[in-house]
Amino acid sequence: MKQVLRISKTASVMIRVLAGLFAALLVVGLLVIHFIHPFERPLPYCVGLLLGHAISAVKVILLDKSINHALDMEGKQAKNYAGLQSILRYFLTIAVLLGAAFLSDFIGLFGVILGILSLQISAYIANAVLKKRSDLI
């Protein structure tokens, strides 16, 4: 039987916030590109933004899985595992940024950077949403 991807409530909220941020940054970015300052072509910007948000969502899932896995380990082993997973997530980010830089005709670097930085924004928003929900209970 297939195993369903199970993620924590926090990771689920973060991914939903990332989706909302994607929509907002897509609209705002296209308006800025079209009307104010044409710093990038629209299609590469959209592709870059999509790629950046996809990487952010993957990083949320990987972080959630590594935390759950590290909780089952002993102290030193869990610390080493968490450190290794963190380094792998950074390498994933670096690889995507380098790929976008080399494929700048197809992937907008600015969109990728916005998508990756959206991860931090989603963490703050998810924290506020979850705190508000817990205050209501």
MDAnalysis code that builds the backbone (N, CA, C; Angstrom):
import MDAnalysis as mda
import numpy as np

u = mda.Universe.empty(411, n_residues=137, atom_resindex=np.repeat(np.arange(137), 3), trajectory=True)
u.add_TopologyAttr("name", ["N", "CA", "C"] * 137)
u.add_TopologyAttr("resid", np.arange(1, 138))
u.add_TopologyAttr("resname", ["MET", "LYS", "GLN", "VAL", "LEU", "ARG", "ILE", "SER", "LYS", "THR", "ALA", "SER", "VAL", "MET", "ILE", "ARG", "VAL", "LEU", "ALA", "GLY", "LEU", "PHE", "ALA", "ALA", "LEU", "LEU", "VAL", "VAL", "GLY", "LEU", "LEU", "VAL", "ILE", "HIS", "PHE", "ILE", "HIS", "PRO", "PHE", "GLU", "ARG", "PRO", "LEU", "PRO", "TYR", "CYS", "VAL", "GLY", "LEU", "LEU", "LEU", "GLY", "HIS", "ALA", "ILE", "SER", "ALA", "VAL", "LYS", "VAL", "ILE", "LEU", "LEU", "ASP", "LYS", "SER", "ILE", "ASN", "HIS", "ALA", "LEU", "ASP", "MET", "GLU", "GLY", "LYS", "GLN", "ALA", "LYS", "ASN", "TYR", "ALA", "GLY", "LEU", "GLN", "SER", "ILE", "LEU", "ARG", "TYR", "PHE", "LEU", "THR", "ILE", "ALA", "VAL", "LEU", "LEU", "GLY", "ALA", "ALA", "PHE", "LEU", "SER", "ASP", "PHE", "ILE", "GLY", "LEU", "PHE", "GLY", "VAL", "ILE", "LEU", "GLY", "ILE", "LEU", "SER", "LEU", "GLN", "ILE", "SER", "ALA", "TYR", "ILE", "ALA", "ASN", "ALA", "VAL", "LEU", "LYS", "LYS", "ARG", "SER", "ASP", "LEU", "ILE"])
u.atoms.positions = np.array([
    [0.846, -1.179, 0.000],
    [0.000, 0.000, 0.000],
    [0.891, 1.241, 0.000],
    [0.442, 2.281, -0.686],
    [1.224, 3.508, -0.779],
    [1.236, 4.246, 0.557],
    [2.421, 4.816, 0.854],
    [2.533, 5.611, 2.065],
    [2.200, 7.060, 1.724],
    [1.306, 7.641, 2.480],
    [0.893, 9.014, 2.256],
    [1.893, 9.935, 2.948],
    [2.226, 11.039, 2.285],
    [3.132, 12.017, 2.863],
    [2.450, 12.678, 4.054],
    [3.004, 12.456, 5.229],
    [2.432, 13.046, 6.441],
    [3.388, 14.109, 6.952],
    [2.849, 15.311, 7.096],
    [3.654, 16.397, 7.617],
    [2.934, 17.008, 8.812],
    [3.687, 17.732, 9.605],
    [3.119, 18.326, 10.808],
    [2.160, 19.460, 10.452],
    [1.414, 19.889, 11.456],
    [0.471, 20.984, 11.276],
    [1.212, 22.271, 10.905],
    [2.350, 22.493, 11.538],
    [3.141, 23.689, 11.251],
    [3.625, 23.681, 9.807],
    [4.150, 22.555, 9.338],
    [4.632, 22.452, 7.963],
    [3.475, 22.636, 6.985],
    [2.321, 22.101, 7.312],
    [1.152, 22.248, 6.444],
    [0.742, 23.717, 6.326],
    [0.739, 24.430, 7.449],
    [0.388, 25.854, 7.421],
    [1.436, 26.626, 6.631],
    [2.711, 26.296, 6.813],
    [3.768, 26.991, 6.079],
    [3.628, 26.802, 4.570],
    [3.281, 25.604, 4.141],
    [3.118, 25.345, 2.711],
    [1.909, 26.102, 2.162],
    [0.834, 26.186, 2.940],
    [-0.321, 26.970, 2.492],
    [0.025, 28.458, 2.403],
    [0.790, 28.944, 3.372],
    [1.216, 30.346, 3.335],
    [2.129, 30.580, 2.135],
    [3.009, 29.624, 1.837],
    [3.870, 29.744, 0.657],
    [3.041, 29.848, -0.619],
    [1.967, 29.095, -0.692],
    [1.099, 29.159, -1.873],
    [0.455, 30.542, -1.995],
    [0.019, 31.088, -0.879],
    [-0.550, 32.435, -0.898],
    [0.479, 33.492, -1.268],
    [1.688, 33.349, -0.733],
    [2.764, 34.274, -1.074],
    [3.127, 34.177, -2.547],
    [3.098, 32.971, -3.092],
    [3.371, 32.793, -4.516],
    [2.387, 33.601, -5.348],
    [1.112, 33.466, -5.024],
    [0.086, 34.188, -5.791],
    [0.282, 35.695, -5.665],
    [0.542, 36.172, -4.455],
    [0.719, 37.605, -4.244],
    [1.963, 38.120, -4.972],
    [3.083, 37.414, -4.846],
    [4.315, 37.851, -5.499],
    [4.231, 37.737, -7.017],
    [3.453, 36.798, -7.500],
    [3.258, 36.667, -8.941],
    [2.541, 37.895, -9.490],
    [1.452, 38.260, -8.853],
    [0.673, 39.410, -9.313],
    [1.484, 40.698, -9.172],
    [2.046, 40.926, -7.994],
    [2.808, 42.158, -7.767],
    [4.017, 42.223, -8.692],
    [4.733, 41.112, -8.818],
    [5.913, 41.089, -9.673],
    [5.590, 41.371, -11.128],
    [4.525, 40.771, -11.625],
    [4.137, 41.018, -13.020],
    [3.694, 42.456, -13.241],
    [3.010, 43.022, -12.261],
    [2.625, 44.429, -12.378],
    [3.848, 45.337, -12.374],
    [4.791, 45.064, -11.501],
    [6.009, 45.878, -11.442],
    [6.805, 45.740, -12.737],
    [6.948, 44.514, -13.208],
    [7.691, 44.283, -14.448],
    [7.024, 44.999, -15.625],
    [5.712, 44.939, -15.675],
    [5.004, 45.500, -16.826],
    [4.916, 47.030, -16.789],
    [4.596, 47.588, -15.628],
    [4.301, 49.015, -15.568],
    [5.429, 49.895, -15.042],
    [6.212, 49.423, -14.116],
    [7.160, 50.308, -13.445],
    [8.587, 50.127, -13.940],
    [9.095, 48.932, -13.804],
    [10.519, 48.733, -14.106],
    [10.723, 47.369, -14.755],
    [10.982, 47.327, -16.044],
    [11.158, 46.031, -16.731],
    [12.548, 45.433, -16.486],
    [12.795, 44.964, -15.271],
    [14.097, 44.392, -14.923],
    [14.240, 42.944, -15.365],
    [13.142, 42.320, -15.700],
    [13.182, 40.907, -16.086],
    [11.990, 40.643, -16.998],
    [12.132, 39.658, -17.844],
    [11.011, 39.279, -18.702],
    [9.971, 38.518, -17.868],
    [8.706, 38.637, -18.219],
    [7.655, 38.038, -17.391],
    [7.726, 36.510, -17.264],
    [7.944, 35.792, -18.364],
    [7.945, 34.331, -18.287],
    [9.084, 33.786, -17.425],
    [10.328, 34.226, -17.622],
    [11.384, 33.741, -16.720],
    [11.130, 34.107, -15.258],
    [10.542, 35.276, -15.010],
    [10.206, 35.647, -13.635],
    [9.221, 34.650, -13.043],
    [8.173, 34.316, -13.801],
    [7.161, 33.368, -13.325],
    [7.766, 31.991, -13.064],
    [8.602, 31.526, -13.987],
    [9.252, 30.220, -13.823],
    [10.172, 30.244, -12.606],
    [10.939, 31.317, -12.461],
    [11.838, 31.433, -11.315],
    [11.083, 31.476, -10.003],
    [9.997, 32.239, -9.966],
    [9.191, 32.319, -8.750],
    [8.598, 30.962, -8.401],
    [8.101, 30.262, -9.409],
    [7.554, 28.918, -9.185],
    [8.634, 27.972, -8.667],
    [9.810, 28.011, -9.278],
    [10.911, 27.153, -8.835],
    [11.337, 27.500, -7.414],
    [11.455, 28.784, -7.109],
    [11.847, 29.202, -5.767],
    [10.846, 28.760, -4.709],
    [9.566, 28.883, -5.012],
    [8.549, 28.446, -4.051],
    [8.500, 26.923, -3.939],
    [8.722, 26.234, -5.041],
    [8.755, 24.771, -4.979],
    [9.916, 24.299, -4.098],
    [11.073, 24.939, -4.250],
    [12.229, 24.581, -3.423],
    [11.941, 24.890, -1.963],
    [11.281, 26.014, -1.704],
    [10.931, 26.349, -0.327],
    [9.985, 25.307, 0.271],
    [9.020, 24.863, -0.500],
    [8.097, 23.836, -0.009],
    [8.830, 22.520, 0.244],
    [9.745, 22.163, -0.648],
    [10.544, 20.945, -0.450],
    [11.396, 21.076, 0.807],
    [11.967, 22.253, 1.026],
    [12.787, 22.460, 2.219],
    [11.954, 22.359, 3.497],
    [10.708, 22.836, 3.466],
    [9.821, 22.705, 4.629],
    [9.566, 21.227, 4.923],
    [9.273, 20.464, 3.890],
    [9.000, 19.033, 4.074],
    [10.247, 18.305, 4.566],
    [11.405, 18.612, 3.969],
    [12.648, 17.975, 4.413],
    [12.978, 18.322, 5.862],
    [12.757, 19.574, 6.245],
    [13.004, 19.981, 7.627],
    [12.069, 19.246, 8.575],
    [10.807, 19.157, 8.212],
    [9.833, 18.457, 9.046],
    [10.215, 16.985, 9.218],
    [10.605, 16.352, 8.117],
    [10.995, 14.933, 8.186],
    [12.276, 14.742, 9.006],
    [13.232, 15.650, 8.843],
    [14.489, 15.484, 9.583],
    [14.285, 15.711, 11.073],
    [13.416, 16.642, 11.435],
    [13.127, 16.858, 12.863],
    [12.453, 15.627, 13.452],
    [11.461, 15.092, 12.770],
    [10.773, 13.890, 13.263],
    [11.726, 12.701, 13.371],
    [12.627, 12.576, 12.400],
    [13.581, 11.470, 12.431],
    [14.613, 11.662, 13.540],
    [15.052, 12.902, 13.734],
    [16.061, 13.180, 14.761],
    [15.507, 12.970, 16.168],
    [14.198, 13.127, 16.348],
    [13.603, 12.911, 17.664],
    [13.693, 11.455, 18.110],
    [13.841, 10.539, 17.161],
    [13.947, 9.118, 17.479],
    [15.378, 8.689, 17.792],
    [16.341, 9.622, 17.710],
    [17.751, 9.289, 17.907],
    [18.248, 9.777, 19.269],
    [19.431, 9.299, 19.617],
    [20.097, 9.756, 20.836],
    [20.715, 11.129, 20.596],
    [21.155, 11.801, 21.639],
    [21.625, 13.177, 21.602],
    [22.654, 13.512, 20.545],
    [23.849, 12.914, 20.617],
    [24.941, 13.245, 19.694],
    [24.586, 12.843, 18.263],
    [23.995, 11.665, 18.126],
    [23.609, 11.184, 16.799],
    [22.544, 12.092, 16.183],
    [21.582, 12.538, 16.977],
    [20.534, 13.434, 16.481],
    [21.125, 14.775, 16.064],
    [22.079, 15.272, 16.833],
    [22.724, 16.541, 16.504],
    [23.474, 16.438, 15.183],
    [24.223, 15.351, 14.999],
    [24.952, 15.145, 13.746],
    [24.003, 14.995, 12.562],
    [22.937, 14.255, 12.751],
    [21.953, 14.052, 11.688],
    [21.295, 15.377, 11.299],
    [20.887, 16.151, 12.295],
    [20.241, 17.433, 12.017],
    [21.211, 18.384, 11.308],
    [22.455, 18.386, 11.713],
    [23.460, 19.232, 11.057],
    [23.672, 18.837, 9.604],
    [23.762, 17.535, 9.350],
    [23.939, 17.050, 7.985],
    [22.735, 17.406, 7.112],
    [21.539, 17.247, 7.644],
    [20.336, 17.587, 6.888],
    [20.286, 19.079, 6.576],
    [20.722, 19.901, 7.522],
    [20.764, 21.345, 7.305],
    [21.733, 21.698, 6.178],
    [22.894, 21.085, 6.180],
    [23.882, 21.322, 5.120],
    [23.333, 20.883, 3.767],
    [22.639, 19.758, 3.727],
    [22.057, 19.286, 2.469],
    [20.996, 20.249, 1.948],
    [20.201, 20.843, 2.852],
    [19.207, 21.826, 2.410],
    [19.884, 23.075, 1.853],
    [20.993, 23.492, 2.467],
    [21.737, 24.643, 1.940],
    [22.316, 24.331, 0.568],
    [22.857, 23.139, 0.398],
    [23.386, 22.754, -0.910],
    [22.278, 22.722, -1.962],
    [21.096, 22.293, -1.587],
    [19.960, 22.311, -2.501],
    [19.660, 23.745, -2.941],
    [19.664, 24.664, -1.993],
    [19.428, 26.076, -2.312],
    [20.507, 26.619, -3.231],
    [21.758, 26.323, -2.926],
    [22.872, 26.800, -3.746],
    [22.785, 26.226, -5.159],
    [22.449, 24.949, -5.268],
    [22.341, 24.317, -6.588],
    [21.247, 24.971, -7.421],
    [20.124, 25.274, -6.800],
    [19.028, 25.915, -7.535],
    [19.418, 27.328, -7.963],
    [20.075, 28.071, -7.088],
    [20.503, 29.424, -7.438],
    [21.540, 29.411, -8.566],
    [22.475, 28.471, -8.501],
    [23.464, 28.361, -9.574],
    [22.800, 27.953, -10.897],
    [21.871, 27.022, -10.815],
    [21.150, 26.611, -12.015],
    [20.377, 27.764, -12.629],
    [19.749, 28.571, -11.777],
    [19.010, 29.735, -12.288],
    [19.957, 30.768, -12.886],
    [21.133, 30.915, -12.299],
    [22.100, 31.880, -12.838],
    [22.604, 31.441, -14.209],
    [22.818, 30.133, -14.370],
    [23.310, 29.637, -15.653],
    [22.219, 29.531, -16.708],
    [20.994, 29.364, -16.281],
    [19.867, 29.255, -17.223],
    [19.006, 30.515, -17.167],
    [19.649, 31.672, -17.127],
    [18.929, 32.927, -16.923],
    [17.993, 33.283, -18.087],
    [18.169, 32.653, -19.233],
    [17.234, 32.896, -20.337],
    [15.862, 32.276, -20.066],
    [15.847, 31.221, -19.264],
    [14.611, 30.487, -18.999],
    [14.088, 30.673, -17.583],
    [14.990, 30.896, -16.635],
    [14.630, 30.982, -15.218],
    [15.093, 32.338, -14.696],
    [14.166, 33.114, -14.172],
    [14.502, 34.425, -13.628],
    [15.119, 34.304, -12.253],
    [16.327, 34.769, -12.107],
    [17.043, 34.675, -10.831],
    [16.325, 35.468, -9.744],
    [15.782, 36.631, -10.099],
    [15.060, 37.437, -9.115],
    [13.846, 36.674, -8.581],
    [13.128, 35.993, -9.447],
    [11.974, 35.202, -9.013],
    [12.378, 34.060, -8.104],
    [13.495, 33.395, -8.431],
    [13.979, 32.300, -7.585],
    [14.340, 32.824, -6.201],
    [15.034, 33.952, -6.164],
    [15.435, 34.519, -4.874],
    [14.210, 34.905, -4.054],
    [13.226, 35.532, -4.683],
    [11.988, 35.863, -3.962],
    [11.294, 34.610, -3.429],
    [11.259, 33.562, -4.237],
    [10.629, 32.316, -3.800],
    [11.350, 31.679, -2.633],
    [12.669, 31.714, -2.654],
    [13.441, 31.130, -1.552],
    [13.301, 31.967, -0.285],
    [13.318, 33.291, -0.433],
    [13.162, 34.161, 0.737],
    [11.751, 34.092, 1.324],
    [10.801, 33.651, 0.530],
    [9.434, 33.499, 1.027],
    [9.337, 32.462, 2.128],
    [10.303, 31.581, 2.203],
    [10.309, 30.567, 3.265],
    [10.362, 31.228, 4.639],
    [11.204, 32.232, 4.805],
    [11.292, 32.921, 6.086],
    [10.009, 33.682, 6.398],
    [9.450, 34.326, 5.390],
    [8.201, 35.060, 5.595],
    [7.085, 34.099, 5.990],
    [7.050, 32.949, 5.344],
    [6.003, 31.968, 5.670],
    [6.168, 31.435, 7.084],
    [7.389, 31.333, 7.561],
    [7.609, 30.865, 8.932],
    [7.035, 31.862, 9.935],
    [7.244, 33.149, 9.712],
    [6.697, 34.164, 10.609],
    [5.176, 34.190, 10.561],
    [4.623, 34.113, 9.369],
    [3.169, 34.137, 9.237],
    [2.550, 32.879, 9.841],
    [3.156, 31.727, 9.586],
    [2.638, 30.470, 10.143],
    [2.687, 30.504, 11.669],
    [3.747, 31.068, 12.227],
    [3.847, 31.189, 13.681],
    [2.710, 32.037, 14.227],
    [2.431, 33.159, 13.575],
    [1.341, 34.028, 14.017],
    [-0.006, 33.333, 13.887],
    [-0.205, 32.618, 12.781],
    [-1.476, 31.911, 12.571],
    [-1.664, 30.820, 13.624],
    [-0.624, 30.041, 13.857],
    [-0.743, 28.952, 14.834],
    [-0.900, 29.491, 16.256],
    [-0.243, 30.587, 16.561],
    [-0.380, 31.191, 17.891],
    [-1.797, 31.714, 18.085],
    [-2.342, 32.333, 17.037],
    [-3.701, 32.845, 17.119],
    [-4.712, 31.708, 17.300],
    [-4.489, 30.602, 16.571],
    [-5.382, 29.440, 16.700],
    [-5.321, 28.855, 18.100],
    [-4.118, 28.797, 18.688],
    [-3.996, 28.226, 20.031],
    [-4.592, 29.139, 21.077],
    [-4.595, 30.454, 20.829],
    [-5.220, 31.386, 21.760],
    [-6.735, 31.271, 21.743],
    [-7.295, 30.872, 20.605],
    [-8.730, 30.725, 20.477],
    [-9.247, 29.471, 21.166],
    [-8.383, 28.491, 21.339],
    [-8.816, 27.210, 21.917],
    [-8.864, 27.272, 23.412],
])
